[in-house]
Amino acid sequence: MTAPLTSSPAPSGRPLRAWQREALQAYRDAGAIDFLVTATPGAGKTAFALSLAGELLASRAVDRVVIVCPTDHLRTQWAEAAISIGIGLDPTLPNDVGPVRPDLQGYVTTYAQVAARPAIHEARTRAKRTLVVLDEVHHAGDGLSWGEAVAHAFDGAKRRVCLTGTPFRTRPDERIPFVRYEPDGDGGLASTADYGYGYREALRDGVVRPVVFAAYTGVSRWRNSAGEVISASLTGESTKAVEATAWRTALDPGGEWVPHVIAAMDERLTHLREAGMPDAAGLVLASDQEDARAYAAIVKRVTGHKPALILSDDPKASSKISRFTDGNERYAVCVRMISEGVDVPRAACLAWMTSYRTPLFFAQAVGRVVRNRRPGESATVFLPAVRPLLALAAEMETDRNHVLPPPSAPGDELYDPLPPAEASDEPGLDGWKALGAEAEFAHVLHGGRAVVASLELTGEDEEFLGLPGLLSAEQTAALLARRDTEHRKRASSTREQDAPGEIALDDADARSWRAAGDLRREINSLVGQLVARTGAPHGVVPGRVRKAVPGPPSAAAPVEVLEARRDWLLEQTVR
């Protein structure tokens, strides 16, 4: 084996990072056929794997390199990174062509290609001493019916390196090939990495950007099959089924939640571009193509910038991603395409406009905006203040080294969207028809805790927005809350007329709805003031309000109850 590489260049041309050098040495010391590396998204797993491939090729330990990745776009990305350090890999080699071109060192394929014809990949692997790199190896799980094909194709490889962004669990009967497991204490198995590099370490080393999670609540309203209008908040006071429907309603393009959050993200991007990131970009994640197209129209209407629209079944999707990565467009609206492995270093903001809620997809999607290029950059993720997403954000914020659980059913391991409202057993949800949703800044998630707006900001504080790290979590929360009214006005002023056939409330109901919304915002502000003055936990004060002025949760309370609660809070804050 060759001597340790202490300054070998990464595909970017820069020296290897400390963790990459450590991982290379750990590989040499292990002397094993199989080696699993777990490194947080954005840390540079590609650079590590290609540096290892270059070392093994140079030492004649292997003669061929095969990369297996999730998508066609990543085939090109891997091949371009490889050629930058002198390794020629074919990213277009199909299954119906037997031999690998003799002037290349290997090829890049996808898990789907391997599953379609494992025998051809087995023959290529056995023809020469081969290093196989399994990128995002969880895709080789039996839940996708690909595990057996991967095992068949690459069992004869000389060396195998598995890469993943997050540790994962699996069922005892669904072991992923070439991964070592240990019991997880719950009857399942947890993957065991030969080298691990978490978000906390990457943040400490300046490899990734710090992430600020800005959570937005609001009240959604919908009409059920009985003609009843139902209101519910995104946050806290509902059953899981009602929360899911409120979440789905908030994401409806016809409401005001989406344009409000887009306006907030646009202001953040403006400041980033003025404060040292002139090419800063925002990603908007949609659940399906219909929503993506509608969100693209909203982005254009609210911001004045036409976004790139990147859809999963668009044959031009890969070229669109490349153009967006290298260009200066402000926004991209996408369905699934901007997930694991796709490298868009200038993306600094993410709007979570999707109902996807698995730990795996969350980690992958947030990983698209944490890749650091220079000191001082940060990332902001705008998301609904719903319990499933807040829990995932808290896990990432506190870096608990959580292990991804196995899917509850085949095929749901990546996305797990919200179930259709019609499938719910919750009374009042059947026949769901969105009527609208308002947005309101809820809190900033920092260090695993919700930071509410309890500080006053000076104009000098505001000048620092966009210079990451200079504002505390409390100041950031205060700033977003202070700007919330402007974002709401901006979203409302650009909203188009109701589409033909859209169900709308009558004038009296609309006035009542707006009055209730204003009261809820006033109550929330007073709660924040009372928390700041008394030092009481934020979750305690709303309970006191409900006890003093009984009635339904604020999302469903009538105007007279909200007025009484506002008056009670005013009395408390002036004492």
C-alpha positions in Angstrom: 0.0 0.0 0.0 1.2 3.5 -0.7 2.2 6.0 2.0 -0.5 8.1 3.7 -1.7 10.9 1.5 -1.4 14.1 3.6 -1.9 16.7 0.9 -3.5 14.9 -2.0 -5.9 17.2 -3.8 -9.7 16.7 -3.7 -11.6 16.8 -7.0 -12.1 20.5 -6.4 -8.3 21.0 -6.6 -8.1 21.9 -2.9 -6.1 19.8 -0.4 -8.1 17.1 1.4 -9.9 18.1 4.5 -8.7 16.7 7.9 -11.6 14.2 8.2 -11.0 12.9 4.7 -7.3 12.3 5.4 -8.3 10.6 8.7 -10.9 8.4 6.9 -8.2 7.4 4.3 -5.9 6.4 7.1 -8.7 4.5 8.8 -9.3 2.6 5.5 -5.6 1.7 5.2 -5.5 0.5 8.9 -8.7 -1.6 8.5 -7.4 -3.7 5.7 -10.9 -4.9 5.0 -12.8 -5.6 1.8 -15.8 -3.6 3.0 -15.7 -0.1 4.5 -18.6 2.1 5.5 -18.2 5.9 5.8 -21.0 8.0 7.4 -20.4 11.7 6.8 -22.9 14.5 7.1 -24.4 15.9 3.8 -22.1 18.5 2.4 -18.9 17.1 4.1 -17.3 15.8 0.9 -17.9 12.1 0.6 -17.3 12.2 -3.1 -13.8 13.7 -2.6 -12.9 11.1 -0.1 -14.1 8.2 -2.3 -12.3 9.4 -5.4 -9.1 10.1 -3.5 -9.2 6.6 -2.2 -9.9 5.3 -5.8 -6.9 7.2 -7.1 -4.7 5.8 -4.4 -5.8 2.2 -5.0 -5.4 2.6 -8.8 -1.9 4.1 -8.3 -0.8 1.3 -6.1 -2.3 -1.4 -8.5 -4.5 -2.7 -5.7 -7.4 -2.3 -8.2 -7.6 -1.9 -11.9 -11.2 -0.7 -12.2 -13.6 1.7 -10.4 -17.4 1.3 -10.4 -19.5 4.0 -8.8 -23.2 3.2 -8.1 -25.4 6.2 -7.3 -29.2 6.9 -7.0 -29.8 9.1 -10.1 -28.7 9.8 -13.6 -27.7 13.3 -12.8 -25.4 12.1 -10.1 -23.7 9.8 -12.7 -22.5 12.9 -14.5 -21.6 14.7 -11.3 -19.4 11.8 -10.2 -17.7 11.5 -13.6 -16.9 15.2 -13.7 -15.4 15.1 -10.2 -13.4 12.0 -11.2 -11.9 13.4 -14.4 -10.7 16.5 -12.4 -8.2 14.3 -10.6 -7.3 12.1 -13.7 -9.7 9.2 -13.2 -11.8 8.5 -16.4 -15.2 7.1 -15.6 -18.0 6.6 -18.2 -21.3 8.1 -17.0 -23.3 6.8 -19.9 -22.5 3.2 -20.2 -25.7 1.3 -20.8 -26.6 -2.3 -19.7 -26.7 -3.6 -23.3 -23.0 -2.8 -23.9 -20.7 -5.4 -22.4 -17.1 -4.2 -22.1 -15.9 -0.9 -20.5 -14.0 1.4 -22.8 -10.3 0.4 -22.6 -9.2 4.1 -22.3 -11.2 4.6 -19.1 -10.7 3.3 -15.5 -14.3 2.4 -15.0 -17.9 3.7 -15.1 -20.8 5.2 -13.1 -24.1 3.5 -13.0 -27.4 3.7 -10.9 -29.0 1.3 -8.5 -31.9 1.0 -11.0 -29.5 -0.1 -13.8 -27.9 -2.7 -11.5 -31.3 -4.1 -10.5 -32.4 -4.3 -14.2 -29.4 -6.5 -15.2 -27.1 -7.5 -12.3 -25.3 -10.1 -14.4 -23.6 -7.6 -16.7 -22.3 -5.7 -13.8 -21.1 -8.9 -12.2 -19.2 -9.8 -15.3 -17.6 -6.3 -15.5 -16.6 -6.5 -11.9 -15.0 -9.9 -12.1 -13.2 -9.1 -15.3 -10.7 -6.9 -13.5 -9.8 -6.2 -9.8 -12.5 -3.7 -9.0 -13.3 -1.1 -6.4 -17.1 -0.6 -6.1 -18.3 2.6 -4.4 -21.9 2.4 -3.3 -23.1 6.0 -2.9 -26.0 6.5 -0.5 -26.0 2.7 0.2 -29.4 2.7 1.8 -30.8 2.5 -1.7 -29.5 -1.1 -1.8 -32.1 -2.1 0.8 -34.4 -5.0 0.1 -37.3 -2.6 0.6 -36.6 -1.4 -2.9 -36.0 -4.9 -4.2 -32.5 -3.8 -5.1 -30.5 -5.5 -2.4 -30.3 -8.9 -4.0 -29.3 -7.4 -7.3 -26.5 -5.4 -5.7 -25.2 -8.4 -3.8 -25.2 -10.5 -7.0 -23.5 -7.9 -9.1 -20.7 -6.9 -6.7 -20.0 -9.9 -4.5 -16.9 -10.6 -6.5 -15.4 -7.1 -6.2 -11.9 -6.8 -4.8 -12.8 -3.8 -2.6 -16.1 -2.1 -1.7 -16.7 1.3 -0.1 -20.2 2.2 1.1 -21.2 5.9 1.6 -24.1 7.4 3.5 -25.1 10.8 4.9 -26.8 9.4 8.0 -26.6 6.2 10.0 -29.6 3.9 9.4 -31.5 1.0 10.9 -32.9 -2.0 9.1 -34.9 -5.1 9.8 -33.1 -8.3 10.5 -34.5 -9.9 7.4 -33.6 -6.9 5.2 -29.9 -6.5 5.6 -28.2 -4.1 3.1 -25.4 -5.9 1.3 -21.8 -5.3 2.4 -22.9 -3.3 5.6 -21.9 -4.4 9.1 -24.7 -4.2 11.7 -25.1 -4.3 15.4 -28.4 -4.9 17.4 -30.1 -1.6 18.1 -31.8 -2.7 21.3 -35.3 -2.6 19.8 -35.2 -5.9 17.9 -33.7 -4.3 14.7 -30.2 -3.7 13.4 -28.2 -0.5 13.2 -25.5 0.2 10.6 -22.0 0.4 12.0 -19.7 2.8 10.3 -15.9 2.2 10.0 -15.5 6.0 10.0 -18.1 8.6 11.0 -18.1 12.4 10.6 -21.2 14.2 12.0 -22.8 17.6 11.5 -21.3 18.8 14.8 -17.8 18.0 13.7 -18.3 19.4 10.3 -19.7 22.7 11.7 -16.7 22.9 14.1 -14.3 22.5 11.2 -16.1 25.0 9.0 -16.9 22.3 6.4 -20.7 23.1 6.6 -22.7 26.2 7.2 -24.7 26.7 10.4 -28.4 26.2 9.8 -31.1 28.5 11.1 -34.6 26.9 11.1 -37.3 29.5 10.8 -40.7 27.9 11.7 -43.9 29.5 10.5 -47.3 28.7 12.0 -50.7 30.0 11.0 -54.3 29.0 10.9 -55.7 26.9 8.0 -59.4 26.6 7.1 -61.1 24.0 5.0 -64.6 22.8 4.2 -65.6 19.2 4.7 -68.1 17.0 2.9 -70.9 18.2 5.2 -70.2 21.8 4.2 -68.7 22.7 7.6 -65.8 25.2 7.7 -63.1 24.0 10.0 -60.2 26.0 11.3 -57.0 24.6 12.9 -53.6 25.9 13.7 -50.4 24.3 12.4 -49.0 24.2 15.9 -49.7 22.2 18.9 -53.4 22.1 19.8 -54.7 19.4 17.3 -54.6 15.7 16.8 -52.2 14.3 14.3 -54.9 13.9 11.7 -56.1 17.5 12.1 -52.5 18.8 12.1 -51.9 16.9 8.9 -54.9 18.4 7.2 -53.9 21.9 8.4 -50.4 21.3 7.1 -51.8 20.2 3.7 -54.1 23.2 3.6 -51.2 25.6 4.4 -49.3 24.2 1.4 -52.3 24.8 -0.9 -51.2 27.4 -3.6 -54.5 29.2 -3.3 -53.9 30.3 0.3 -51.6 33.0 1.8 -49.2 30.8 3.7 -47.0 29.9 0.8 -46.6 33.5 -0.6 -46.0 34.8 2.9 -43.1 32.4 3.5 -41.8 33.0 0.0 -41.7 36.8 0.7 -39.7 36.1 3.9 -37.2 33.9 2.1 -36.9 36.5 -0.7 -35.9 39.2 1.8 -33.4 36.9 3.4 -31.8 36.2 0.0 -31.7 39.9 -0.8 -29.7 40.5 2.3 -27.4 37.6 1.7 -26.7 38.8 -1.8 -25.9 42.3 -0.5 -23.7 41.0 2.3 -21.1 38.8 0.6 -23.0 36.1 -1.2 -23.9 37.7 -4.5 -25.0 34.4 -6.1 -27.1 33.2 -3.1 -30.0 31.1 -4.3 -33.2 29.6 -2.8 -34.7 26.2 -3.3 -38.4 25.6 -3.0 -39.4 21.9 -2.5 -42.8 20.8 -3.7 -44.6 17.5 -3.2 -45.7 17.0 -6.8 -45.5 18.6 -10.2 -48.9 20.4 -10.0 -47.9 22.2 -6.8 -44.4 22.9 -8.2 -45.8 24.7 -11.2 -48.2 26.7 -9.0 -45.4 27.6 -6.6 -43.2 28.7 -9.5 -46.0 31.2 -10.5 -46.2 32.4 -6.8 -42.4 32.9 -6.7 -42.5 35.0 -9.9 -45.5 37.0 -8.6 -44.1 37.7 -5.1 -40.4 38.2 -5.9 -40.4 39.3 -9.6 -37.9 36.6 -10.4 -38.8 33.7 -12.7 -37.5 30.5 -11.0 -36.0 27.4 -12.6 -38.6 24.7 -12.6 -37.0 21.3 -12.1 -39.3 18.3 -12.3 -38.4 14.6 -11.7 -39.8 13.3 -15.0 -38.4 16.1 -17.2 -35.8 14.7 -19.6 -34.0 18.1 -19.3 -33.9 18.0 -15.5 -30.3 17.2 -15.3 -29.2 20.0 -17.6 -31.5 22.4 -15.7 -29.8 21.5 -12.4 -26.4 22.1 -14.0 -27.4 25.5 -15.4 -28.9 26.5 -12.1 -25.8 25.4 -10.2 -23.4 27.3 -12.4 -25.7 30.3 -13.1 -27.1 33.3 -11.1 -30.8 32.5 -11.0 -32.3 33.4 -7.7 -34.7 30.5 -7.3 -35.4 26.9 -8.3 -38.7 25.1 -7.6 -38.3 21.4 -7.7 -39.8 18.0 -7.0 -37.4 15.4 -5.5 -34.6 16.3 -8.0 -32.7 18.5 -5.5 -32.2 15.9 -2.8 -29.3 13.6 -2.0 -25.9 14.2 -3.6 -27.0 17.1 -5.9 -24.4 19.7 -5.4 -25.6 23.4 -5.5 -23.1 25.2 -3.3 -24.6 28.6 -3.8 -28.0 27.5 -2.4 -28.4 29.1 1.0 -32.1 29.1 1.6 -34.7 26.3 1.5 -38.5 26.6 1.7 -40.1 23.3 2.8 -43.3 23.4 0.8 -43.7 19.7 0.8 -45.5 17.1 2.9 -42.6 14.8 2.9 -41.5 14.0 6.4 -39.0 11.2 6.7 -35.7 11.7 8.5 -33.9 10.5 5.4 -35.4 13.0 3.0 -35.1 15.8 5.6 -31.4 15.2 6.1 -30.8 15.0 2.3 -32.8 18.1 1.5 -31.3 20.3 4.2 -27.9 19.0 3.1 -28.4 20.9 -0.1 -28.0 24.3 1.6 -25.3 23.5 4.2 -22.3 23.1 1.9 -19.8 25.8 2.9 -17.6 27.7 0.4 -16.1 30.4 2.5 -16.1 31.5 6.2 -19.2 33.4 7.3 -21.9 31.8 5.2 -25.0 30.3 6.8 -28.2 28.6 5.7 -31.8 29.3 6.5 -34.6 26.7 6.2 -38.2 28.0 6.2 -40.6 25.3 7.3 -44.1 24.8 8.7 -44.2 24.7 12.5 -45.6 21.2 12.6 -44.4 18.5 15.0 -42.9 16.0 12.6 -40.6 18.6 11.0 -39.8 20.4 14.2 -38.6 17.1 15.7 -36.4 16.4 12.7 -35.0 20.0 12.8 -34.3 19.6 16.6 -32.4 16.4 16.0 -30.2 18.0 13.4 -29.7 21.1 15.6 -28.6 19.1 18.6 -26.7 16.5 16.5 -27.9 13.6 18.4 -26.3 11.1 16.0 -29.7 9.6 15.5 -30.1 6.5 13.4 -32.6 6.5 10.6 -35.4 4.0 11.3 -36.4 1.4 8.8 -39.4 2.2 6.5 -42.8 1.2 7.8 -43.7 -0.2 4.4 -41.9 -0.9 1.2 -41.4 2.2 -0.9 -41.9 4.8 1.8 -38.4 5.0 3.1 -37.5 8.3 1.3 -40.6 10.5 1.2 -43.6 9.3 3.2 -46.0 12.1 2.2 -49.1 12.9 4.2 -52.0 10.5 3.5 -55.0 11.8 1.6 -57.5 13.6 3.7 -60.2 11.3 2.5 -58.4 8.3 4.1 -58.6 9.8 7.6 -60.9 8.5 10.3 -60.9 11.9 12.0 -64.4 13.5 12.0 -64.7 16.5 9.7 -61.8 15.8 7.4 -63.4 13.8 4.7 -64.2 15.6 1.4 -61.5 18.2 2.2 -61.5 21.4 0.2 -58.9 24.0 1.1 -60.3 27.5 1.8 -57.2 29.3 2.7 -54.4 29.6 5.2 -52.5 32.5 6.8 -48.9 32.4 7.9 -47.3 33.8 11.0 -43.7 33.6 12.2 -43.5 31.2 15.1 -39.9 30.9 16.3 -36.3 30.1 15.4 -35.0 26.7 16.3 -31.6 26.9 17.9 -29.8 24.4 20.0 -32.9 22.2 20.0 -35.1 24.9 21.6 -37.7 27.2 20.2 -36.5 30.9 20.4 -39.4 33.3 20.3 -39.2 37.0 19.6 -38.6 38.5 23.1 -36.0 41.2 22.3 -36.2 44.6 20.7 -33.8 45.2 17.8 -32.1 48.5 16.8 -31.6 49.6 13.3 -27.9 48.8 13.7 -28.9 45.1 14.5 -30.9 44.9 11.2 -27.8 46.0 9.2 -26.2 42.8 10.3 -28.8 40.5 8.7 -27.0 38.6 6.0 -23.7 38.5 7.9 -24.1 35.1 9.5 -23.1 34.6 13.1 -23.4 38.2 14.2 -27.1 38.0 15.2 -28.0 35.7 18.2 -30.9 33.3 17.9 -33.0 35.7 19.9 -32.1 38.6 17.7 -32.9 36.6 14.6 -36.3 35.6 16.0 -37.0 39.2 16.8 -36.0 40.4 13.4 -38.2 37.8 11.6 -41.1 38.6 13.8 -40.6 42.3 13.3 -40.7 41.9 9.5 -43.6 39.4 9.6 -46.3 42.1 9.0 -44.5 43.4 6.0 -44.2 39.9 4.6 -47.9 39.3 5.1 -48.7 42.6 3.3 -46.4 41.7 0.5 -47.9 38.3 0.0 -51.5 39.7 0.1 -50.8 42.5 -2.3 -49.6 40.1 -5.0 -52.3 37.5 -4.6 -54.4 36.9 -7.7 -58.2 36.9 -7.7 -59.9 33.6 -6.7 -59.8 31.2 -9.5 -63.2 30.3 -11.1 -65.0 27.7 -9.1 -63.0 28.2 -6.0 -65.0 28.1 -2.8 -64.8 31.4 -0.9 -66.3 32.7 2.3 -69.0 35.4 2.1 -68.1 39.0 3.0 -69.2 38.7 6.6 -67.2 35.5 7.1 -64.2 37.0 5.4 -64.3 40.1 7.7 -64.7 37.9 10.8 -61.8 35.7 9.6 -59.5 38.7 9.1 -60.5 40.2 12.5 -59.8 36.8 14.2 -56.4 36.6 12.5 -55.5 40.1 13.7 -56.5 39.2 17.2 -54.5 36.0 17.2 -51.4 37.8 16.1 -52.0 40.4 18.8 -52.4 37.6 21.4 -49.2 35.9 20.3 -47.3 39.2 20.6 -48.6 39.8 24.1 -47.7 36.2 25.1 -44.2 36.9 23.9 -44.0 40.1 25.9 -45.3 38.3 29.0 -42.8 35.6 28.6 -40.0 38.1 28.4 -41.2 40.1 31.4 -41.9 37.2 33.7 -39.3 34.6 32.6 -42.1 31.9 32.5 -41.6 29.1 30.0 -43.3 30.0 26.7 -45.5 26.9 26.7 -46.9 27.8 30.1 -48.5 31.2 29.3 -51.0 30.0 26.6 -52.3 27.5 29.2 -52.8 30.3 31.7 -54.7 32.3 29.0 -57.0 29.3 28.3 -57.7 28.8 32.0 -58.5 32.5 32.5 -60.7 32.8 29.4 -62.1 29.3 28.7 -63.0 28.3 25.2 -61.8 26.6 22.0 -58.2 26.7 20.9 -57.2 30.0 19.4 -57.4 28.6 15.9 -61.1 27.9 16.3 -62.1 30.5 18.9 -64.7 33.1 17.9 -63.8 36.8 17.8 -65.4 37.5 21.2 -63.3 34.9 23.0 -60.1 36.2 21.3 -61.0 39.7 22.4 -61.4 38.6 26.0 -58.1 36.8 25.9 -56.4 39.8 24.4 -57.9 42.0 27.2 -56.7 39.6 29.9 -53.2 39.6 28.5 -53.1 43.4 28.3 -54.0 43.5 32.0 -51.1 41.1 32.8 -48.5 43.0 30.8 -49.2 46.4 32.4 -49.1 45.1 36.0 
